[in-house]
């Protein structure tokens, strides 16, 4: 899925990217608003983490099997 940031930059978020983000979220290791640490744990770039955060609901619809409770 492509997520638009600032109406000029488009970030491509793959299922694997979303899975990496979800793995960190489900672990409960950090506050997900600590973007720097989420990047470190997930291996995603800052732009990708922010794009996932902004497009989370759309990504859930696109990849419903990824959500880890």
C-alpha positions as CSV (number, residue, x, y, z in Angstrom):
1,X,0.0,0.0,0.0
2,X,1.2,3.5,-0.7
3,X,0.8,6.1,2.0
4,X,1.0,9.8,1.1
5,X,3.1,12.0,3.4
6,X,2.9,15.8,3.0
7,X,1.0,15.4,-0.3
8,X,4.4,15.1,-2.1
9,X,6.1,12.0,-0.9
10,X,4.6,8.6,-1.3
11,X,5.9,5.7,0.9
12,X,5.3,2.1,-0.2
13,X,4.3,-0.1,2.8
14,X,4.5,-3.8,2.1
15,X,2.9,-6.6,4.0
16,X,6.3,-7.4,5.5
17,X,6.7,-3.8,6.6
18,X,3.3,-3.9,8.4
19,X,4.2,-7.3,9.9
20,X,7.4,-5.8,11.3
21,X,5.5,-2.9,12.8
22,X,2.8,-5.2,14.3
23,X,5.4,-7.5,15.8
24,X,6.8,-4.5,17.8
25,X,3.3,-3.3,18.7
26,X,2.2,-6.7,19.9
27,X,5.3,-7.2,22.0
28,X,4.4,-4.2,24.2
29,X,8.1,-3.4,24.6
30,X,7.7,0.3,23.8
31,X,5.3,3.1,23.4
32,X,4.6,3.1,19.7
33,X,4.9,6.9,19.6
34,X,8.6,6.5,20.4
35,X,9.3,6.4,16.7
36,X,13.1,6.2,17.0
37,X,12.9,3.0,19.2
38,X,10.2,1.5,17.0
39,X,12.5,2.0,14.0
40,X,15.3,0.3,15.9
41,X,13.2,-2.7,16.9
42,X,11.4,-3.2,13.6
43,X,14.1,-2.3,11.2
44,X,11.8,0.1,9.4
45,X,12.8,3.7,8.4
46,X,11.3,6.6,10.3
47,X,9.2,7.5,7.2
48,X,7.8,4.0,7.0
49,X,6.9,3.9,10.7
50,X,5.1,7.2,10.4
51,X,3.3,6.1,7.2
52,X,2.1,2.9,9.0
53,X,0.9,5.0,12.0
54,X,-1.0,7.3,9.7
55,X,-2.4,4.6,7.5
56,X,-3.0,2.0,10.2
57,X,-6.7,1.5,9.6
58,X,-6.3,1.1,5.8
59,X,-3.4,-1.3,6.3
60,X,-5.6,-3.4,8.7
61,X,-8.2,-3.6,6.0
62,X,-5.6,-4.5,3.4
63,X,-3.8,-7.1,5.6
64,X,-6.4,-8.3,8.1
65,X,-4.4,-11.5,8.9
66,X,-1.4,-9.5,10.2
67,X,-3.0,-8.0,13.4
68,X,-1.6,-9.6,16.5
69,X,-3.7,-9.1,19.6
